[in-house]
């Protein structure tokens, strides 16, 4: 087991870099958070990450809560604090300074092109997150079917995603996936 200081430094450096890449929020870098937490640093299994991600999404508050949960899993309360601050502070500072520049360039051709280019990037990163989590959670055809149905319902309706989570939980409690 690595010393706590090494783990905290590792969390800080990894989440600070991800902070600057997180277009559209923490969900857009969830695949890389998962890779770092599961494959690179072995802080948890893919199944544990999927469960923590679901908890972070179900809980009220910002979607950056996944960093807090990964940090806690890796190094307890100090890890939770370091990972959360490392994910939030760099992007907040960058946003603060970028907004001052943006106010001057908003109507320019470059400003319009930047906005047009970043929207599909954010959507693509969120789709990559969905695929990664589905692969981790769907261990058999029944679970894959639940994922497809939940995805379809969320696309065509305005149903709160918590109802979909509750429905899947009820199926699990009823023994549908045992």
Order of alpha helices (4+ residues) and beta strands (2+ residues): alpha-alpha-alpha-alpha-alpha-alpha-alpha
